[in-house]
Amino acid sequence: MPAAPAAGLSVLAAALAMLVAASTGCTTTQQPPPTPPPASVAVAVAGHVHRQALVVLLGSHVVMSAPDERSSTLHVVEGRRPITVERTVLPVIGHRSGKDGVRWLRVLLPGRPNGQTGWIRKRATVSAFTRWHIVVDTSDRRVTVYNQDRRVRVFKAVVGKPATPTPHGKFFVEEAVQLGAHDVGAPFALALSARSNVLQEYNGGPGQIALHGLGNVGGVLGSAASHGCVRLGNDAMRWLVVRIGPGAPVTIKT
């Protein structure tokens, strides 16, 4: 699985700097990311609609099965992503305050099993949001990009072949990494929370699914020929990575 640059993350980093100033698969080659427009990811402001709530982790968090310290532990989600070492950003799908006053967030989680959710403490996090949403249609072999529920762009894509299909479900962008000129999937990729349902491991990685370019791999747009990743034209990836940042929802459907 290839990957792409930290689109919304530089904006997110600026927000973090203000908020926490007082406290402070494929193998890829990380490069400096391009500068995104200022609205790709922003600190949450009450009153906005058509957006996905996000949370930025300021450290590792224990994930619980319920908003209760006595519930079972699912695992630990690291505070930084493995490829870019940028802050982990997760979509928030619920919240609750416990009887002890502890505030909890229900979040979508990266990795296996696909679509897993869990509860983390709100402490040591920063709230954010995105208005961007990607929908991958594996039947039509198209990727549609929405902003505030308004369709902005539609791209032809290469999706998984029958033996290694692209998994369906609700996912999100884990991280955006710029690839080297000789890397498979260059120039960019958006690494997703999705994992292949067929390949437990691929090329040394965890079978992670990504949206990525055609560099050094090729493919006919509109076909089903990949190992599960979604390939897009290089210009499409350049357009995406300056707008779509970590945490952005990605729905893959048939």
VMD Tcl script that draws the C-alpha trace (Angstrom):
set ca {
  {0.00 0.00 0.00}
  {1.44 3.36 -0.95}
  {0.83 6.75 0.72}
  {0.59 10.74 0.28}
  {1.54 14.17 1.95}
  {0.20 15.60 5.17}
  {-2.43 17.78 3.54}
  {-4.58 19.09 6.37}
  {-1.90 18.31 8.91}
  {0.12 21.49 8.53}
  {-3.06 23.47 9.28}
  {-3.72 21.10 12.14}
  {-0.20 21.60 13.41}
  {-0.75 25.35 13.48}
  {-3.93 24.87 15.48}
  {-2.13 22.57 17.88}
  {0.67 25.05 18.32}
  {-1.80 27.66 19.53}
  {-3.81 25.28 21.69}
  {-0.97 23.42 23.36}
  {1.82 25.98 23.29}
  {1.84 26.00 27.05}
  {2.44 22.25 27.19}
  {3.91 21.80 23.96}
  {1.05 -2.34 2.10}
  {4.25 -0.53 1.03}
  {7.49 0.83 2.34}
  {7.56 4.57 1.65}
  {10.03 7.44 1.64}
  {8.77 10.47 3.52}
  {9.19 13.85 1.87}
  {8.17 17.38 2.98}
  {4.43 17.79 2.34}
  {2.90 20.53 0.21}
  {1.13 23.44 1.87}
  {-2.66 22.95 1.96}
  {-5.32 25.68 1.81}
  {-6.31 26.93 5.27}
  {-9.73 25.24 5.44}
  {-8.82 21.57 5.02}
  {-8.74 20.87 8.76}
  {-9.43 23.45 11.44}
  {-10.06 23.77 15.14}
  {-13.73 23.06 15.84}
  {-16.03 26.07 16.15}
  {-19.60 25.74 17.39}
  {-22.33 26.34 14.83}
  {-20.78 24.75 11.75}
  {-22.68 21.99 9.96}
  {-21.86 19.25 7.45}
  {-18.60 18.35 9.09}
  {-16.90 15.37 10.70}
  {-15.72 15.87 14.26}
  {-12.10 14.83 14.78}
  {-9.79 14.44 17.73}
  {-6.01 14.91 17.70}
  {-4.15 12.72 20.17}
  {-1.42 14.43 22.20}
  {-0.11 11.04 23.30}
  {-0.94 7.34 23.31}
  {-4.44 6.41 24.50}
  {-5.85 3.20 25.95}
  {-8.94 2.19 23.99}
  {-11.80 0.78 26.06}
  {-14.83 -1.22 24.92}
  {-17.18 1.14 26.81}
  {-16.95 4.60 28.42}
  {-15.99 3.05 31.74}
  {-12.59 2.33 33.29}
  {-13.93 -1.08 34.35}
  {-14.73 -2.12 30.77}
  {-12.36 -4.33 28.79}
  {-9.29 -2.87 27.13}
  {-9.25 -3.22 23.34}
  {-5.72 -1.99 22.71}
  {-3.56 1.13 22.76}
  {-3.67 3.63 19.90}
  {-0.35 5.38 19.47}
  {-0.14 9.15 19.54}
  {1.79 9.32 16.28}
  {1.45 7.57 12.94}
  {4.09 5.03 11.89}
  {5.08 6.49 8.50}
  {5.06 10.27 8.97}
  {5.33 10.36 12.78}
  {2.62 13.04 12.71}
  {-0.09 13.29 15.37}
  {-2.79 10.63 15.20}
  {-6.16 12.07 14.13}
  {-9.34 10.02 14.65}
  {-12.99 10.62 13.66}
  {-15.30 11.11 16.66}
  {-18.68 9.36 16.43}
  {-19.93 9.79 20.01}
  {-19.20 11.24 23.42}
  {-20.26 10.66 27.00}
  {-19.48 11.84 30.52}
  {-19.13 9.17 33.17}
  {-20.53 9.30 36.70}
  {-17.04 10.17 37.91}
  {-16.96 13.19 35.62}
  {-14.53 11.63 33.13}
  {-15.30 12.69 29.56}
  {-15.12 9.98 26.92}
  {-15.00 9.99 23.11}
  {-16.11 7.15 20.87}
  {-13.76 7.03 17.90}
  {-13.14 5.06 14.74}
  {-9.92 3.09 15.01}
  {-7.23 2.23 12.46}
  {-6.25 -1.33 11.66}
  {-7.88 -4.70 12.07}
  {-10.70 -5.51 12.37}
  {-11.97 -3.04 9.78}
  {-14.49 -0.54 11.12}
  {-13.67 -1.13 14.78}
  {-14.66 1.57 17.26}
  {-13.72 2.19 20.87}
  {-13.75 4.72 23.70}
  {-10.86 6.96 24.76}
  {-10.58 9.64 27.42}
  {-10.98 13.18 26.11}
  {-8.06 14.24 28.26}
  {-4.84 14.92 26.32}
  {-6.66 15.50 23.03}
  {-7.49 18.50 20.85}
  {-10.83 18.83 19.03}
  {-10.85 19.48 15.29}
  {-13.08 18.89 12.29}
  {-13.09 18.44 8.53}
  {-15.75 19.18 5.92}
  {-14.20 16.81 3.36}
  {-15.50 13.31 2.63}
  {-14.42 10.76 0.02}
  {-16.65 8.05 -1.45}
  {-15.11 5.18 -3.42}
  {-17.54 3.21 -5.60}
  {-15.90 -0.08 -6.54}
  {-18.64 -1.00 -9.02}
  {-18.38 2.25 -10.99}
  {-14.64 2.41 -10.21}
  {-14.90 6.07 -9.35}
  {-13.85 8.28 -6.46}
  {-16.14 11.18 -5.56}
  {-14.97 13.99 -3.30}
  {-17.43 16.02 -1.22}
  {-17.08 19.23 0.74}
  {-19.96 20.03 3.11}
  {-22.04 17.41 1.27}
  {-21.42 19.21 -2.04}
  {-19.86 17.10 -4.75}
  {-16.62 18.77 -5.79}
  {-14.75 16.32 -8.02}
  {-15.16 12.83 -9.53}
  {-12.15 10.75 -10.59}
  {-11.85 7.44 -12.43}
  {-9.94 4.86 -10.41}
  {-8.31 1.44 -10.47}
  {-9.81 -0.72 -7.70}
  {-9.03 -4.17 -6.35}
  {-9.23 -7.14 -8.68}
  {-11.64 -10.00 -7.82}
  {-8.93 -12.03 -6.05}
  {-7.87 -9.05 -3.88}
  {-10.91 -6.78 -3.67}
  {-10.94 -3.35 -2.12}
  {-12.68 -3.73 1.27}
  {-16.02 -2.01 1.82}
  {-17.01 0.01 4.85}
  {-16.51 3.33 6.63}
  {-12.87 4.29 7.03}
  {-10.73 7.39 7.35}
  {-7.41 8.82 6.24}
  {-4.72 7.77 8.72}
  {-1.87 9.79 7.28}
  {-0.70 11.47 4.11}
  {2.80 10.78 2.83}
  {4.74 12.10 -0.11}
  {6.45 9.30 -2.05}
  {9.82 9.33 -3.71}
  {10.03 9.45 -7.48}
  {10.90 5.75 -7.65}
  {8.36 4.53 -5.08}
  {5.37 2.46 -6.15}
  {2.28 4.68 -6.12}
  {4.11 7.97 -6.50}
  {3.71 10.87 -6.30}
  {1.42 10.72 -3.25}
  {-0.90 8.47 -1.30}
  {-3.53 8.76 1.39}
  {-3.03 5.82 3.75}
  {-6.41 4.62 5.05}
  {-7.57 2.92 8.23}
  {-8.78 0.03 6.02}
  {-6.92 -3.27 5.76}
  {-7.21 -5.93 3.06}
  {-9.62 -8.75 3.86}
  {-7.43 -11.10 1.80}
  {-3.81 -10.05 2.36}
  {-2.75 -10.04 6.00}
  {0.64 -8.80 4.88}
  {1.82 -7.22 1.63}
  {5.33 -6.19 0.65}
  {6.39 -5.99 4.28}
  {3.37 -3.95 5.37}
  {0.12 -4.86 7.17}
  {-2.03 -5.07 4.05}
  {-3.05 -1.44 4.50}
  {-5.28 0.13 1.85}
  {-4.47 3.51 0.33}
  {-5.49 5.91 -2.36}
  {-2.34 6.48 -4.40}
  {-0.93 7.49 -7.74}
  {0.07 5.46 -10.80}
  {3.80 6.01 -10.50}
  {5.87 2.84 -11.05}
  {2.74 0.67 -11.03}
  {0.50 1.96 -13.84}
  {-2.99 0.66 -14.50}
  {-5.95 1.62 -16.67}
  {-8.27 4.01 -14.85}
  {-11.74 2.50 -14.62}
  {-10.46 -1.07 -14.23}
  {-10.24 -3.59 -11.38}
  {-6.59 -4.63 -11.25}
  {-4.99 -3.68 -7.92}
  {-4.14 -5.68 -4.81}
  {-6.87 -3.75 -2.98}
  {-5.59 -0.19 -3.05}
  {-7.34 2.52 -5.07}
  {-5.14 3.99 -7.78}
  {-5.84 7.46 -9.14}
  {-4.25 9.60 -11.79}
  {-1.22 11.53 -10.56}
  {-2.94 14.89 -11.10}
  {-5.90 13.65 -9.07}
  {-3.60 12.73 -6.19}
  {-1.91 16.12 -6.35}
  {-5.34 17.73 -6.09}
  {-6.41 15.51 -3.20}
  {-3.40 15.79 -0.92}
  {-3.58 19.56 -0.57}
  {-7.22 19.29 0.52}
  {-7.71 15.99 2.33}
  {-6.00 15.57 5.68}
  {-5.80 12.88 8.37}
  {-9.15 11.97 9.91}
  {-11.15 12.71 6.75}
  {-13.91 10.08 6.29}
  {-13.63 7.63 3.41}
  {-16.62 5.45 2.51}
  {-15.92 2.49 0.23}
  {-19.04 0.95 -1.25}
  {-20.08 -1.41 -4.01}
}
mol new
graphics top color blue
foreach p $ca { graphics top sphere $p radius 0.5 }
foreach p [lrange $ca 0 end-1] q [lrange $ca 1 end] { graphics top cylinder $p $q radius 0.2 }
display resetview
